[in-house]
Amino acid sequence: MAFVPFAVLAVLALFVLHGPAAGFAALAAMLAFIITCMGALRRRSADLRGDSDRTGVAGWLGGWF
């Protein structure tokens, strides 16, 4: 269900829109896909502190979210 906005934007970019609008929609679809994948890979920690294990966003980007 989380990938629905990506799929809608991708279909719009590929089949409906034309010119620069299609390029912007494709860029938005790509960013939505990346952000959705990062969210899907993130796991919640079982401890009571509320910290989450950020497996999906490891590295230099993981400290920002």
BALOBA-1460 file (C-alpha; in Angstrom, 3 decimals):
// residues 65
<rec num="1" residu="m" x="0.000" y="0.000" z="0.000"/>
<rec num="2" residu="a" x="2.938" y="2.321" z="0.573"/>
<rec num="3" residu="f" x="4.074" y="2.038" z="-3.042"/>
<rec num="4" residu="v" x="0.774" y="3.289" z="-4.522"/>
<rec num="5" residu="p" x="1.860" y="6.975" z="-4.819"/>
<rec num="6" residu="f" x="5.001" y="5.874" z="-6.643"/>
<rec num="7" residu="a" x="3.029" y="3.701" z="-9.044"/>
<rec num="8" residu="v" x="0.521" y="6.465" z="-9.788"/>
<rec num="9" residu="l" x="3.262" y="9.009" z="-10.475"/>
<rec num="10" residu="a" x="5.168" y="6.558" z="-12.653"/>
<rec num="11" residu="v" x="2.101" y="5.779" z="-14.754"/>
<rec num="12" residu="l" x="1.344" y="9.473" z="-15.115"/>
<rec num="13" residu="a" x="4.908" y="10.219" z="-16.167"/>
<rec num="14" residu="l" x="5.098" y="7.377" z="-18.677"/>
<rec num="15" residu="f" x="1.678" y="7.370" z="-20.302"/>
<rec num="16" residu="v" x="-0.285" y="10.552" z="-19.538"/>
<rec num="17" residu="l" x="1.963" y="13.581" z="-19.259"/>
<rec num="18" residu="h" x="4.112" y="15.035" z="-21.996"/>
<rec num="19" residu="g" x="7.203" y="17.239" z="-22.050"/>
<rec num="20" residu="p" x="8.588" y="18.915" z="-18.913"/>
<rec num="21" residu="a" x="5.578" y="17.868" z="-16.839"/>
<rec num="22" residu="a" x="6.425" y="14.229" z="-17.511"/>
<rec num="23" residu="g" x="10.014" y="14.859" z="-16.435"/>
<rec num="24" residu="f" x="8.950" y="16.441" z="-13.159"/>
<rec num="25" residu="a" x="6.478" y="13.623" z="-12.509"/>
<rec num="26" residu="a" x="9.183" y="11.033" z="-13.217"/>
<rec num="27" residu="l" x="11.554" y="12.792" z="-10.816"/>
<rec num="28" residu="a" x="8.858" y="12.881" z="-8.140"/>
<rec num="29" residu="a" x="8.132" y="9.186" z="-8.750"/>
<rec num="30" residu="m" x="11.812" y="8.321" z="-8.380"/>
<rec num="31" residu="l" x="12.111" y="10.258" z="-5.119"/>
<rec num="32" residu="a" x="8.876" y="8.738" z="-3.800"/>
<rec num="33" residu="f" x="10.199" y="5.265" z="-4.598"/>
<rec num="34" residu="i" x="13.499" y="5.894" z="-2.809"/>
<rec num="35" residu="i" x="11.822" y="7.363" z="0.276"/>
<rec num="36" residu="t" x="9.271" y="4.539" z="0.386"/>
<rec num="37" residu="c" x="12.026" y="1.927" z="0.144"/>
<rec num="38" residu="m" x="13.922" y="3.588" z="2.976"/>
<rec num="39" residu="g" x="10.794" y="3.558" z="5.107"/>
<rec num="40" residu="a" x="10.087" y="-0.086" z="4.274"/>
<rec num="41" residu="l" x="13.572" y="-1.156" z="5.287"/>
<rec num="42" residu="r" x="13.471" y="0.651" z="8.625"/>
<rec num="43" residu="r" x="12.712" y="-1.622" z="11.542"/>
<rec num="44" residu="r" x="11.404" y="-0.711" z="14.956"/>
<rec num="45" residu="s" x="13.508" y="-1.737" z="17.930"/>
<rec num="46" residu="a" x="12.037" y="-4.033" z="20.560"/>
<rec num="47" residu="d" x="13.523" y="-2.165" z="23.507"/>
<rec num="48" residu="l" x="11.571" y="0.352" z="25.577"/>
<rec num="49" residu="r" x="13.779" y="3.349" z="24.779"/>
<rec num="50" residu="g" x="11.994" y="3.992" z="21.500"/>
<rec num="51" residu="d" x="15.162" y="3.939" z="19.427"/>
<rec num="52" residu="s" x="14.798" y="2.314" z="16.054"/>
<rec num="53" residu="d" x="17.342" y="0.232" z="14.202"/>
<rec num="54" residu="r" x="17.909" y="2.132" z="10.965"/>
<rec num="55" residu="t" x="19.043" y="-0.712" z="8.759"/>
<rec num="56" residu="g" x="17.509" y="0.789" z="5.635"/>
<rec num="57" residu="v" x="19.138" y="4.168" z="6.086"/>
<rec num="58" residu="a" x="22.581" y="3.147" z="7.302"/>
<rec num="59" residu="g" x="25.629" y="5.271" z="6.688"/>
<rec num="60" residu="w" x="25.922" y="9.039" z="6.571"/>
<rec num="61" residu="l" x="22.213" y="9.469" z="5.785"/>
<rec num="62" residu="g" x="21.028" y="7.397" z="8.751"/>
<rec num="63" residu="g" x="21.822" y="10.040" z="11.363"/>
<rec num="64" residu="w" x="19.530" y="12.595" z="9.771"/>
<rec num="65" residu="f" x="16.253" y="10.692" z="10.164"/>
